[in-house]
Amino acid sequence: MAVIVYMTAPNPEEAERIGRILVERRLAACVNVLGSIRSIYHWAGDIQTETEAAFIAKTTDALVPALTEAVLQLHPYEVPCVVTLPITGGSAAFLGWIDEVTRKEP
């Protein structure tokens, strides 16, 4: 089953670096770097506000554990955002492409 993995990084360059590695390793068929966002969150007992970059990967549910582990190793944050959302419908050709690309040997 195809899924989307939503992630954030400190800046677009870091999101692109991580995204490129995920695609090179075929852990994702595609990564979109969405650009700057403002994030407001609790951390270390305070409310923080930071500029970050959002990025999403299109992959399969079977690859989520490996993709997550790769992001945790590559990411500069102590606790990076890596969350998976199911894809419940869409273009059959596109969903098939995600499956095909992520199954090929590097």
ZADREN-570582 format. One record per atom (N, C-alpha, C, CB): chain; residue number from 1; z, y, x; atom name. Coordinates in Angstrom, 2 decimals. Glycine has a CB too. Example, Ala and Ser with C-alpha at 12.3 -4.5 7.8 and 13.67 -1.06 7.14 Angstrom:
// ZADREN-570582
+--------+-----+---------+---------+---------+-------+
! chaine ! num !       Z !       Y !       X ! atome !
+--------+-----+---------+---------+---------+-------+
!      A !   1 !    7.80 !   -5.69 !   13.19 !     N !
!      A !   1 !    7.80 !   -4.50 !   12.30 !    CA !
!      A !   1 !    7.80 !   -3.30 !   13.20 !     C !
!      A !   1 !    9.05 !   -4.47 !   11.31 !    CB !
!      A !   2 !    7.08 !   -2.25 !   12.85 !     N !
!      A !   2 !    7.14 !   -1.06 !   13.67 !    CA !
!      A !   2 !    7.87 !    0.03 !   12.90 !     C !
!      A !   2 !    5.72 !   -0.60 !   14.08 !    CB !
+--------+-----+---------+---------+---------+-------+
//
This chain:
// ZADREN-570582
+--------+-----+---------+---------+---------+-------+
! chaine ! num !       Z !       Y !       X ! atome !
+--------+-----+---------+---------+---------+-------+
!      A !   1 !    0.00 !   -1.18 !    0.84 !     N !
!      A !   1 !    0.00 !    0.00 !    0.00 !    CA !
!      A !   1 !    0.00 !    1.24 !    0.88 !     C !
!      A !   1 !    1.22 !    0.00 !   -0.96 !    CB !
!      A !   2 !   -0.79 !    2.22 !    0.54 !     N !
!      A !   2 !   -0.86 !    3.48 !    1.28 !    CA !
!      A !   2 !    0.35 !    4.34 !    0.94 !     C !
!      A !   2 !   -2.16 !    4.24 !    0.96 !    CB !
!      A !   3 !    0.83 !    5.06 !    1.95 !     N !
!      A !   3 !    1.95 !    5.98 !    1.78 !    CA !
!      A !   3 !    1.68 !    7.25 !    2.57 !     C !
!      A !   3 !    3.28 !    5.33 !    2.24 !    CB !
!      A !   4 !    2.42 !    8.29 !    2.24 !     N !
!      A !   4 !    2.42 !    9.53 !    3.00 !    CA !
!      A !   4 !    3.79 !    9.66 !    3.64 !     C !
!      A !   4 !    2.09 !   10.78 !    2.09 !    CB !
!      A !   5 !    3.81 !   10.03 !    4.92 !     N !
!      A !   5 !    5.06 !   10.27 !    5.61 !    CA !
!      A !   5 !    5.13 !   11.76 !    5.91 !     C !
!      A !   5 !    5.18 !    9.41 !    6.93 !    CB !
!      A !   6 !    6.14 !   12.41 !    5.34 !     N !
!      A !   6 !    6.35 !   13.85 !    5.52 !    CA !
!      A !   6 !    7.30 !   14.06 !    6.68 !     C !
!      A !   6 !    6.90 !   14.51 !    4.21 !    CB !
!      A !   7 !    6.95 !   14.99 !    7.58 !     N !
!      A !   7 !    7.78 !   15.26 !    8.75 !    CA !
!      A !   7 !    7.77 !   16.76 !    9.04 !     C !
!      A !   7 !    7.28 !   14.46 !    9.98 !    CB !
!      A !   8 !    8.74 !   17.20 !    9.82 !     N !
!      A !   8 !    8.76 !   18.57 !   10.31 !    CA !
!      A !   8 !    8.98 !   18.54 !   11.82 !     C !
!      A !   8 !    9.87 !   19.40 !    9.61 !    CB !
!      A !   9 !    8.55 !   19.62 !   12.46 !     N !
!      A !   9 !    8.70 !   19.78 !   13.91 !    CA !
!      A !   9 !    9.05 !   21.25 !   14.18 !     C !
!      A !   9 !    7.39 !   19.34 !   14.68 !    CB !
!      A !  10 !    9.49 !   21.55 !   15.39 !     N !
!      A !  10 !    9.87 !   22.93 !   15.67 !    CA !
!      A !  10 !    8.71 !   23.93 !   15.66 !     C !
!      A !  10 !   10.54 !   22.99 !   17.01 !    CB !
!      A !  11 !    7.47 !   23.44 !   15.85 !     N !
!      A !  11 !    6.31 !   24.33 !   15.85 !    CA !
!      A !  11 !    5.04 !   23.50 !   15.65 !     C !
!      A !  11 !    6.24 !   25.15 !   17.19 !    CB !
!      A !  12 !    3.92 !   24.15 !   15.34 !     N !
!      A !  12 !    2.68 !   23.41 !   15.11 !    CA !
!      A !  12 !    2.21 !   22.61 !   16.32 !     C !
!      A !  12 !    1.59 !   24.36 !   14.70 !    CB !
!      A !  13 !    2.43 !   23.11 !   17.50 !     N !
!      A !  13 !    2.00 !   22.40 !   18.71 !    CA !
!      A !  13 !    2.73 !   21.07 !   18.86 !     C !
!      A !  13 !    2.23 !   23.28 !   19.95 !    CB !
!      A !  14 !    4.02 !   21.06 !   18.58 !     N !
!      A !  14 !    4.80 !   19.82 !   18.67 !    CA !
!      A !  14 !    4.37 !   18.85 !   17.56 !     C !
!      A !  14 !    6.31 !   20.12 !   18.56 !    CB !
!      A !  15 !    4.12 !   19.37 !   16.36 !     N !
!      A !  15 !    3.64 !   18.53 !   15.26 !    CA !
!      A !  15 !    2.30 !   17.91 !   15.63 !     C !
!      A !  15 !    3.51 !   19.36 !   13.96 !    CB !
!      A !  16 !    1.41 !   18.69 !   16.24 !     N !
!      A !  16 !    0.11 !   18.17 !   16.65 !    CA !
!      A !  16 !    0.25 !   17.12 !   17.75 !     C !
!      A !  16 !   -0.79 !   19.31 !   17.12 !    CB !
!      A !  17 !    1.13 !   17.36 !   18.71 !     N !
!      A !  17 !    1.34 !   16.39 !   19.79 !    CA !
!      A !  17 !    1.80 !   15.05 !   19.23 !     C !
!      A !  17 !    2.38 !   16.93 !   20.80 !    CB !
!      A !  18 !    2.80 !   15.08 !   18.36 !     N !
!      A !  18 !    3.31 !   13.85 !   17.77 !    CA !
!      A !  18 !    2.24 !   13.20 !   16.89 !     C !
!      A !  18 !    4.60 !   14.12 !   16.94 !    CB !
!      A !  19 !    1.57 !   14.02 !   16.07 !     N !
!      A !  19 !    0.54 !   13.50 !   15.18 !    CA !
!      A !  19 !   -0.59 !   12.83 !   15.93 !     C !
!      A !  19 !   -0.01 !   14.62 !   14.34 !    CB !
!      A !  20 !   -1.02 !   13.42 !   17.03 !     N !
!      A !  20 !   -2.10 !   12.83 !   17.82 !    CA !
!      A !  20 !   -1.71 !   11.46 !   18.36 !     C !
!      A !  20 !   -2.48 !   13.76 !   18.99 !    CB !
!      A !  21 !   -0.47 !   11.33 !   18.82 !     N !
!      A !  21 !    0.00 !   10.04 !   19.33 !    CA !
!      A !  21 !    0.04 !    9.01 !   18.22 !     C !
!      A !  21 !    1.39 !   10.19 !   19.97 !    CB !
!      A !  22 !    0.49 !    9.40 !   17.03 !     N !
!      A !  22 !    0.53 !    8.47 !   15.90 !    CA !
!      A !  22 !   -0.87 !    7.96 !   15.56 !     C !
!      A !  22 !    1.16 !    9.13 !   14.68 !    CB !
!      A !  23 !   -1.85 !    8.85 !   15.59 !     N !
!      A !  23 !   -3.24 !    8.44 !   15.29 !    CA !
!      A !  23 !   -3.80 !    7.60 !   16.43 !     C !
!      A !  23 !   -4.13 !    9.69 !   15.06 !    CB !
!      A !  24 !   -3.55 !    7.99 !   17.68 !     N !
!      A !  24 !   -4.03 !    7.20 !   18.83 !    CA !
!      A !  24 !   -3.50 !    5.77 !   18.78 !     C !
!      A !  24 !   -3.62 !    7.86 !   20.15 !    CB !
!      A !  25 !   -2.24 !    5.62 !   18.38 !     N !
!      A !  25 !   -1.61 !    4.29 !   18.31 !    CA !
!      A !  25 !   -1.96 !    3.56 !   17.02 !     C !
!      A !  25 !   -0.10 !    4.42 !   18.43 !    CB !
!      A !  26 !   -2.78 !    4.18 !   16.16 !     N !
!      A !  26 !   -3.17 !    3.64 !   14.85 !    CA !
!      A !  26 !   -1.98 !    3.36 !   13.94 !     C !
!      A !  26 !   -3.97 !    2.35 !   15.05 !    CB !
!      A !  27 !   -0.92 !    4.12 !   14.14 !     N !
!      A !  27 !    0.22 !    4.07 !   13.23 !    CA !
!      A !  27 !   -0.04 !    4.93 !   12.00 !     C !
!      A !  27 !    1.51 !    4.54 !   13.93 !    CB !
!      A !  28 !   -1.04 !    5.80 !   12.09 !     N !
!      A !  28 !   -1.48 !    6.64 !   10.98 !    CA !
!      A !  28 !   -3.00 !    6.75 !   11.04 !     C !
!      A !  28 !   -0.82 !    8.05 !   11.02 !    CB !
!      A !  29 !   -3.63 !    6.77 !    9.88 !     N !
!      A !  29 !   -5.08 !    6.97 !    9.82 !    CA !
!      A !  29 !   -5.42 !    8.44 !   10.05 !     C !
!      A !  29 !   -5.64 !    6.50 !    8.47 !    CB !
!      A !  30 !   -4.52 !    9.33 !    9.62 !     N !
!      A !  30 !   -4.76 !   10.76 !    9.70 !    CA !
!      A !  30 !   -3.42 !   11.47 !    9.66 !     C !
!      A !  30 !   -5.68 !   11.24 !    8.53 !    CB !
!      A !  31 !   -3.32 !   12.58 !   10.39 !     N !
!      A !  31 !   -2.14 !   13.44 !   10.31 !    CA !
!      A !  31 !   -2.63 !   14.86 !   10.05 !     C !
!      A !  31 !   -1.28 !   13.37 !   11.62 !    CB !
!      A !  32 !   -2.05 !   15.50 !    9.06 !     N !
!      A !  32 !   -2.35 !   16.90 !    8.75 !    CA !
!      A !  32 !   -1.18 !   17.76 !    9.20 !     C !
!      A !  32 !   -2.64 !   17.10 !    7.23 !    CB !
!      A !  33 !   -1.46 !   18.75 !   10.04 !     N !
!      A !  33 !   -0.45 !   19.73 !   10.43 !    CA !
!      A !  33 !   -0.61 !   20.91 !    9.48 !     C !
!      A !  33 !   -0.60 !   20.16 !   11.95 !    CB !
!      A !  34 !    0.39 !   21.11 !    8.64 !     N !
!      A !  34 !    0.29 !   22.10 !    7.58 !    CA !
!      A !  34 !    0.64 !   23.50 !    8.04 !     C !
!      A !  34 !    1.19 !   21.71 !    6.44 !    CB !
!      A !  35 !    1.30 !   23.64 !    9.17 !     N !
!      A !  35 !    1.61 !   24.96 !    9.68 !    CA !
!      A !  35 !    3.03 !   25.38 !    9.41 !     C !
!      A !  35 !    0.68 !   25.96 !    9.09 !    CB !
!      A !  36 !    3.28 !   26.66 !    9.58 !     N !
!      A !  36 !    4.63 !   27.20 !    9.54 !    CA !
!      A !  36 !    5.25 !   27.14 !    8.15 !     C !
!      A !  36 !    4.64 !   28.62 !   10.04 !    CB !
!      A !  37 !    6.51 !   26.77 !    8.12 !     N !
!      A !  37 !    7.32 !   26.77 !    6.91 !    CA !
!      A !  37 !    8.68 !   27.36 !    7.28 !     C !
!      A !  37 !    7.47 !   25.32 !    6.31 !    CB !
!      A !  38 !    9.43 !   27.82 !    6.32 !     N !
!      A !  38 !   10.81 !   28.27 !    6.53 !    CA !
!      A !  38 !   11.70 !   27.18 !    5.98 !     C !
!      A !  38 !   11.10 !   29.67 !    5.85 !    CB !
!      A !  39 !   12.61 !   26.71 !    6.81 !     N !
!      A !  39 !   13.54 !   25.66 !    6.41 !    CA !
!      A !  39 !   14.96 !   26.22 !    6.38 !     C !
!      A !  39 !   13.44 !   24.44 !    7.37 !    CB !
!      A !  40 !   15.67 !   25.92 !    5.30 !     N !
!      A !  40 !   17.06 !   26.33 !    5.12 !    CA !
!      A !  40 !   17.85 !   25.05 !    4.93 !     C !
!      A !  40 !   17.24 !   27.33 !    3.90 !    CB !
!      A !  41 !   18.86 !   24.83 !    5.78 !     N !
!      A !  41 !   19.55 !   23.54 !    5.75 !    CA !
!      A !  41 !   20.95 !   23.66 !    6.35 !     C !
!      A !  41 !   18.73 !   22.48 !    6.52 !    CB !
!      A !  42 !   21.79 !   22.68 !    6.02 !     N !
!      A !  42 !   23.12 !   22.58 !    6.62 !    CA !
!      A !  42 !   23.02 !   21.86 !    7.95 !     C !
!      A !  42 !   24.11 !   21.85 !    5.68 !    CB !
!      A !  43 !   23.63 !   22.40 !    9.00 !     N !
!      A !  43 !   23.70 !   21.73 !   10.29 !    CA !
!      A !  43 !   24.90 !   22.27 !   11.06 !     C !
!      A !  43 !   22.38 !   21.93 !   11.10 !    CB !
!      A !  44 !   25.69 !   21.38 !   11.60 !     N !
!      A !  44 !   26.84 !   21.74 !   12.43 !    CA !
!      A !  44 !   27.80 !   22.67 !   11.69 !     C !
!      A !  44 !   26.38 !   22.39 !   13.72 !    CB !
!      A !  45 !   27.97 !   22.43 !   10.41 !     N !
!      A !  45 !   28.93 !   23.19 !    9.62 !    CA !
!      A !  45 !   28.46 !   24.55 !    9.14 !     C !
!      A !  45 !   30.15 !   23.38 !   10.40 !    CB !
!      A !  46 !   27.22 !   24.91 !    9.40 !     N !
!      A !  46 !   26.68 !   26.20 !    8.98 !    CA !
!      A !  46 !   25.36 !   26.01 !    8.24 !     C !
!      A !  46 !   26.48 !   27.13 !   10.19 !    CB !
!      A !  47 !   24.97 !   27.04 !    7.51 !     N !
!      A !  47 !   23.64 !   27.05 !    6.92 !    CA !
!      A !  47 !   22.70 !   27.69 !    7.94 !     C !
!      A !  47 !   23.63 !   27.83 !    5.55 !    CB !
!      A !  48 !   21.64 !   26.97 !    8.26 !     N !
!      A !  48 !   20.66 !   27.41 !    9.25 !    CA !
!      A !  48 !   19.37 !   27.80 !    8.54 !     C !
!      A !  48 !   20.39 !   26.30 !   10.30 !    CB !
!      A !  49 !   18.65 !   28.74 !    9.12 !     N !
!      A !  49 !   17.31 !   29.11 !    8.66 !    CA !
!      A !  49 !   16.42 !   29.14 !    9.88 !     C !
!      A !  49 !   17.31 !   30.50 !    7.90 !    CB !
!      A !  50 !   15.36 !   28.36 !    9.86 !     N !
!      A !  50 !   14.45 !   28.26 !   11.01 !    CA !
!      A !  50 !   13.00 !   28.20 !   10.54 !     C !
!      A !  50 !   14.78 !   27.01 !   11.87 !    CB !
!      A !  51 !   12.11 !   28.61 !   11.41 !     N !
!      A !  51 !   10.68 !   28.39 !   11.19 !    CA !
!      A !  51 !   10.34 !   27.05 !   11.83 !     C !
!      A !  51 !    9.81 !   29.56 !   11.80 !    CB !
!      A !  52 !    9.66 !   26.22 !   11.07 !     N !
!      A !  52 !    9.22 !   24.91 !   11.54 !    CA !
!      A !  52 !    7.77 !   24.71 !   11.15 !     C !
!      A !  52 !   10.12 !   23.77 !   10.96 !    CB !
!      A !  53 !    7.22 !   23.57 !   11.53 !     N !
!      A !  53 !    5.89 !   23.17 !   11.09 !    CA !
!      A !  53 !    6.03 !   21.87 !   10.31 !     C !
!      A !  53 !    4.90 !   23.00 !   12.31 !    CB !
!      A !  54 !    5.38 !   21.80 !    9.16 !     N !
!      A !  54 !    5.34 !   20.57 !    8.38 !    CA !
!      A !  54 !    4.09 !   19.79 !    8.76 !     C !
!      A !  54 !    5.37 !   20.86 !    6.86 !    CB !
!      A !  55 !    4.23 !   18.46 !    8.79 !     N !
!      A !  55 !    3.05 !   17.62 !    9.01 !    CA !
!      A !  55 !    3.21 !   16.33 !    8.25 !     C !
!      A !  55 !    2.83 !   17.35 !   10.50 !    CB !
!      A !  56 !    2.07 !   15.78 !    7.80 !     N !
!      A !  56 !    2.09 !   14.56 !    7.01 !    CA !
!      A !  56 !    1.13 !   13.54 !    7.61 !     C !
!      A !  56 !    1.73 !   14.85 !    5.54 !    CB !
!      A !  57 !    1.56 !   12.29 !    7.56 !     N !
!      A !  57 !    0.73 !   11.18 !    8.04 !    CA !
!      A !  57 !    0.34 !   10.31 !    6.86 !     C !
!      A !  57 !    1.48 !   10.34 !    9.12 !    CB !
!      A !  58 !   -0.89 !    9.85 !    6.87 !     N !
!      A !  58 !   -1.36 !    8.88 !    5.88 !    CA !
!      A !  58 !   -1.39 !    7.53 !    6.58 !     C !
!      A !  58 !   -2.77 !    9.26 !    5.29 !    CB !
!      A !  59 !   -0.65 !    6.57 !    6.04 !     N !
!      A !  59 !   -0.52 !    5.27 !    6.68 !    CA !
!      A !  59 !   -0.27 !    4.21 !    5.61 !     C !
!      A !  59 !    0.63 !    5.27 !    7.72 !    CB !
!      A !  60 !    0.17 !    3.04 !    6.03 !     N !
!      A !  60 !    0.51 !    1.96 !    5.09 !    CA !
!      A !  60 !    2.01 !    1.71 !    5.15 !     C !
!      A !  60 !   -0.29 !    0.66 !    5.41 !    CB !
!      A !  61 !    2.53 !    1.17 !    4.07 !     N !
!      A !  61 !    3.97 !    0.90 !    4.04 !    CA !
!      A !  61 !    4.39 !   -0.08 !    5.13 !     C !
!      A !  61 !    4.37 !    0.35 !    2.67 !    CB !
!      A !  62 !    3.51 !   -0.98 !    5.52 !     N !
!      A !  62 !    3.83 !   -1.95 !    6.57 !    CA !
!      A !  62 !    4.04 !   -1.28 !    7.93 !     C !
!      A !  62 !    2.72 !   -3.00 !    6.68 !    CB !
!      A !  63 !    3.41 !   -0.12 !    8.14 !     N !
!      A !  63 !    3.51 !    0.57 !    9.42 !    CA !
!      A !  63 !    4.64 !    1.60 !    9.48 !     C !
!      A !  63 !    2.21 !    1.23 !    9.74 !    CB !
!      A !  64 !    5.29 !    1.86 !    8.35 !     N !
!      A !  64 !    6.33 !    2.90 !    8.32 !    CA !
!      A !  64 !    7.45 !    2.64 !    9.34 !     C !
!      A !  64 !    6.93 !    2.99 !    6.92 !    CB !
!      A !  65 !    7.98 !    1.43 !    9.48 !     N !
!      A !  65 !    9.03 !    1.24 !   10.48 !    CA !
!      A !  65 !    8.58 !    1.58 !   11.90 !     C !
!      A !  65 !    9.52 !   -0.20 !   10.45 !    CB !
!      A !  66 !    7.39 !    1.15 !   12.30 !     N !
!      A !  66 !    6.89 !    1.45 !   13.65 !    CA !
!      A !  66 !    6.60 !    2.94 !   13.80 !     C !
!      A !  66 !    5.62 !    0.64 !   13.95 !    CB !
!      A !  67 !    6.02 !    3.55 !   12.78 !     N !
!      A !  67 !    5.74 !    4.98 !   12.83 !    CA !
!      A !  67 !    7.04 !    5.76 !   12.95 !     C !
!      A !  67 !    4.97 !    5.42 !   11.57 !    CB !
!      A !  68 !    8.03 !    5.41 !   12.15 !     N !
!      A !  68 !    9.33 !    6.10 !   12.19 !    CA !
!      A !  68 !    9.96 !    5.97 !   13.56 !     C !
!      A !  68 !   10.27 !    5.54 !   11.12 !    CB !
!      A !  69 !    9.95 !    4.78 !   14.13 !     N !
!      A !  69 !   10.52 !    4.56 !   15.46 !    CA !
!      A !  69 !    9.79 !    5.40 !   16.50 !     C !
!      A !  69 !   10.45 !    3.07 !   15.84 !    CB !
!      A !  70 !    8.47 !    5.48 !   16.42 !     N !
!      A !  70 !    7.70 !    6.30 !   17.35 !    CA !
!      A !  70 !    8.09 !    7.77 !   17.24 !     C !
!      A !  70 !    6.19 !    6.14 !   17.11 !    CB !
!      A !  71 !    8.19 !    8.27 !   16.01 !     N !
!      A !  71 !    8.57 !    9.67 !   15.81 !    CA !
!      A !  71 !    9.97 !    9.93 !   16.37 !     C !
!      A !  71 !    8.51 !   10.05 !   14.31 !    CB !
!      A !  72 !   10.90 !    9.03 !   16.12 !     N !
!      A !  72 !   12.26 !    9.22 !   16.63 !    CA !
!      A !  72 !   12.27 !    9.28 !   18.16 !     C !
!      A !  72 !   13.17 !    8.09 !   16.15 !    CB !
!      A !  73 !   11.41 !    8.52 !   18.81 !     N !
!      A !  73 !   11.34 !    8.54 !   20.27 !    CA !
!      A !  73 !   10.63 !    9.78 !   20.80 !     C !
!      A !  73 !   10.62 !    7.29 !   20.77 !    CB !
!      A !  74 !    9.63 !   10.28 !   20.09 !     N !
!      A !  74 !    8.82 !   11.40 !   20.55 !    CA !
!      A !  74 !    9.39 !   12.77 !   20.20 !     C !
!      A !  74 !    7.44 !   11.28 !   19.98 !    CB !
!      A !  75 !   10.22 !   12.83 !   19.18 !     N !
!      A !  75 !   10.64 !   14.09 !   18.58 !    CA !
!      A !  75 !   11.78 !   14.75 !   19.36 !     C !
!      A !  75 !   11.08 !   13.87 !   17.14 !    CB !
!      A !  76 !   11.75 !   16.08 !   19.48 !     N !
!      A !  76 !   12.83 !   16.76 !   20.20 !    CA !
!      A !  76 !   14.12 !   16.93 !   19.39 !     C !
!      A !  76 !   12.36 !   18.10 !   20.64 !    CB !
!      A !  77 !   14.06 !   16.78 !   18.06 !     N !
!      A !  77 !   15.26 !   16.97 !   17.24 !    CA !
!      A !  77 !   16.19 !   15.77 !   17.35 !     C !
!      A !  77 !   14.87 !   17.20 !   15.78 !    CB !
!      A !  78 !   17.46 !   16.04 !   17.20 !     N !
!      A !  78 !   18.46 !   14.97 !   17.16 !    CA !
!      A !  78 !   18.29 !   14.12 !   15.91 !     C !
!      A !  78 !   19.89 !   15.56 !   17.22 !    CB !
!      A !  79 !   18.00 !   14.77 !   14.78 !     N !
!      A !  79 !   17.80 !   14.08 !   13.50 !    CA !
!      A !  79 !   16.53 !   14.64 !   12.84 !     C !
!      A !  79 !   19.06 !   14.27 !   12.55 !    CB !
!      A !  80 !   15.36 !   14.14 !   13.23 !     N !
!      A !  80 !   14.13 !   14.67 !   12.65 !    CA !
!      A !  80 !   13.92 !   14.21 !   11.20 !     C !
!      A !  80 !   12.94 !   14.24 !   13.49 !    CB !
!      A !  81 !   13.22 !   15.04 !   10.46 !     N !
!      A !  81 !   12.83 !   14.69 !    9.09 !    CA !
!      A !  81 !   11.65 !   13.73 !    9.16 !     C !
!      A !  81 !   12.46 !   15.97 !    8.25 !    CB !
!      A !  82 !   11.84 !   12.54 !    8.64 !     N !
!      A !  82 !   10.78 !   11.54 !    8.51 !    CA !
!      A !  82 !   11.04 !   10.84 !    7.18 !     C !
!      A !  82 !   10.76 !   10.51 !    9.74 !    CB !
!      A !  83 !   10.28 !   11.19 !    6.15 !     N !
!      A !  83 !   10.49 !   10.59 !    4.83 !    CA !
!      A !  83 !    9.16 !   10.06 !    4.29 !     C !
!      A !  83 !   11.10 !   11.61 !    3.84 !    CB !
!      A !  84 !    9.22 !    8.93 !    3.62 !     N !
!      A !  84 !    8.03 !    8.27 !    3.11 !    CA !
!      A !  84 !    7.92 !    8.46 !    1.60 !     C !
!      A !  84 !    8.04 !    6.78 !    3.46 !    CB !
!      A !  85 !    6.71 !    8.79 !    1.16 !     N !
!      A !  85 !    6.42 !    8.96 !   -0.26 !    CA !
!      A !  85 !    5.29 !    8.01 !   -0.64 !     C !
!      A !  85 !    6.04 !   10.44 !   -0.59 !    CB !
!      A !  86 !    5.43 !    7.27 !   -1.73 !     N !
!      A !  86 !    4.36 !    6.36 !   -2.13 !    CA !
!      A !  86 !    3.16 !    7.12 !   -2.66 !     C !
!      A !  86 !    4.86 !    5.37 !   -3.18 !    CB !
!      A !  87 !    2.00 !    6.55 !   -2.45 !     N !
!      A !  87 !    0.78 !    7.06 !   -3.07 !    CA !
!      A !  87 !    0.51 !    6.14 !   -4.26 !     C !
!      A !  87 !   -0.46 !    7.08 !   -2.06 !    CB !
!      A !  88 !    0.56 !    6.71 !   -5.46 !     N !
!      A !  88 !    0.43 !    5.88 !   -6.66 !    CA !
!      A !  88 !   -0.97 !    5.85 !   -7.24 !     C !
!      A !  88 !    1.38 !    6.38 !   -7.70 !    CB !
!      A !  89 !   -1.88 !    6.59 !   -6.63 !     N !
!      A !  89 !   -3.25 !    6.59 !   -7.11 !    CA !
!      A !  89 !   -4.10 !    7.46 !   -6.21 !     C !
!      A !  89 !   -3.33 !    7.07 !   -8.57 !    CB !
!      A !  90 !   -5.38 !    7.50 !   -6.51 !     N !
!      A !  90 !   -6.30 !    8.33 !   -5.74 !    CA !
!      A !  90 !   -7.62 !    7.65 !   -5.53 !     C !
!      A !  90 !   -5.69 !    8.69 !   -4.39 !    CB !
!      A !  91 !   -8.40 !    8.19 !   -4.63 !     N !
!      A !  91 !   -9.72 !    7.66 !   -4.33 !    CA !
!      A !  91 !   -9.60 !    6.29 !   -3.69 !     C !
!      A !  91 !  -10.50 !    8.63 !   -3.41 !    CB !
!      A !  92 !  -10.18 !    5.29 !   -4.32 !     N !
!      A !  92 !  -10.13 !    3.92 !   -3.77 !    CA !
!      A !  92 !  -10.79 !    3.87 !   -2.39 !     C !
!      A !  92 !  -10.83 !    2.93 !   -4.73 !    CB !
!      A !  93 !  -11.86 !    4.61 !   -2.21 !     N !
!      A !  93 !  -12.54 !    4.61 !   -0.91 !    CA !
!      A !  93 !  -11.63 !    5.20 !    0.17 !     C !
!      A !  93 !  -13.86 !    5.41 !   -0.98 !    CB !
!      A !  94 !  -10.93 !    6.29 !   -0.14 !     N !
!      A !  94 !  -10.03 !    6.91 !    0.83 !    CA !
!      A !  94 !   -8.84 !    6.01 !    1.14 !     C !
!      A !  94 !   -9.54 !    8.27 !    0.31 !    CB !
!      A !  95 !   -8.25 !    5.42 !    0.12 !     N !
!      A !  95 !   -7.12 !    4.52 !    0.33 !    CA !
!      A !  95 !   -7.55 !    3.29 !    1.13 !     C !
!      A !  95 !   -6.52 !    4.09 !   -1.02 !    CB !
!      A !  96 !   -8.76 !    2.81 !    0.89 !     N !
!      A !  96 !   -9.29 !    1.70 !    1.68 !    CA !
!      A !  96 !   -9.50 !    2.08 !    3.13 !     C !
!      A !  96 !  -10.59 !    1.21 !    1.09 !    CB !
!      A !  97 !   -9.93 !    3.32 !    3.35 !     N !
!      A !  97 !  -10.13 !    3.83 !    4.72 !    CA !
!      A !  97 !   -8.80 !    3.85 !    5.48 !     C !
!      A !  97 !  -10.76 !    5.24 !    4.69 !    CB !
!      A !  98 !   -7.73 !    4.30 !    4.83 !     N !
!      A !  98 !   -6.41 !    4.29 !    5.48 !    CA !
!      A !  98 !   -6.06 !    2.88 !    5.94 !     C !
!      A !  98 !   -5.31 !    4.84 !    4.51 !    CB !
!      A !  99 !   -6.24 !    1.93 !    5.05 !     N !
!      A !  99 !   -5.93 !    0.53 !    5.38 !    CA !
!      A !  99 !   -6.81 !    0.03 !    6.52 !     C !
!      A !  99 !   -6.11 !   -0.37 !    4.15 !    CB !
!      A ! 100 !   -8.10 !    0.32 !    6.46 !     N !
!      A ! 100 !   -9.04 !   -0.15 !    7.48 !    CA !
!      A ! 100 !   -8.72 !    0.44 !    8.86 !     C !
!      A ! 100 !  -10.47 !    0.20 !    7.08 !    CB !
!      A ! 101 !   -8.52 !    1.73 !    8.93 !     N !
!      A ! 101 !   -8.30 !    2.40 !   10.22 !    CA !
!      A ! 101 !   -6.99 !    1.95 !   10.87 !     C !
!      A ! 101 !   -8.29 !    3.92 !   10.03 !    CB !
!      A ! 102 !   -5.97 !    1.75 !   10.07 !     N !
!      A ! 102 !   -4.68 !    1.37 !   10.65 !    CA !
!      A ! 102 !   -4.61 !   -0.11 !   11.01 !     C !
!      A ! 102 !   -3.56 !    1.71 !    9.69 !    CB !
!      A ! 103 !   -5.56 !   -0.91 !   10.58 !     N !
!      A ! 103 !   -5.59 !   -2.34 !   10.92 !    CA !
!      A ! 103 !   -6.37 !   -2.63 !   12.19 !     C !
!      A ! 103 !   -6.18 !   -3.12 !    9.79 !    CB !
!      A ! 104 !   -7.21 !   -1.72 !   12.62 !     N !
!      A ! 104 !   -8.04 !   -1.96 !   13.81 !    CA !
!      A ! 104 !   -7.21 !   -1.96 !   15.08 !     C !
!      A ! 104 !   -9.15 !   -0.90 !   13.91 !    CB !
!      A ! 105 !   -7.65 !   -2.74 !   16.02 !     N !
!      A ! 105 !   -6.98 !   -2.77 !   17.34 !    CA !
!      A ! 105 !   -7.31 !   -1.49 !   18.10 !     C !
!      A ! 105 !   -7.41 !   -4.03 !   18.17 !    CB !
!      A ! 106 !   -6.35 !   -0.94 !   18.81 !     N !
!      A ! 106 !   -6.63 !    0.26 !   19.61 !    CA !
!      A ! 106 !   -7.64 !    0.00 !   20.70 !     C !
!      A ! 106 !   -5.35 !    0.79 !   20.22 !    CB !
+--------+-----+---------+---------+---------+-------+
//
